[in-house]
């Protein structure tokens, strides 16, 4: 079973080696021209004003939670739906269905929490 993943692990090793070698070659062979302007903040050609540390509204984070809830749910349900036929053939259909129902229930609780906190009011 583990041997089935060997091509993926080999490809991952080649990719990682390629990245490390490129970084090392760039650092060793690249021209180094220190300049104080390179370390200055760049904001689309405008002079930076104020601080970069601003306080964000909780609404920003609630929108992120909404995205994560629906995104994760869609991914897992799609994967479950594609393999549902295999589960039905193996006799595990009801066990897997109960697990998926529990998963959807947990995500439903997260959505209910966000709804209660006002995360679905987009006109703020």
Buried (B, 14 or more C-beta within 10 A) or exposed (E): EEEEEEEEEEEEEEEEEEEEEEEEEEEEEEEEEEEEEEEEEEEEEEEEEEEEEEEEEEBEEBBEBBEEBEEEBEEBBEEBEEEBEEBEEEEEBEEBBEEBEEBEEEBEEBBEEBEEBEBEEEEE
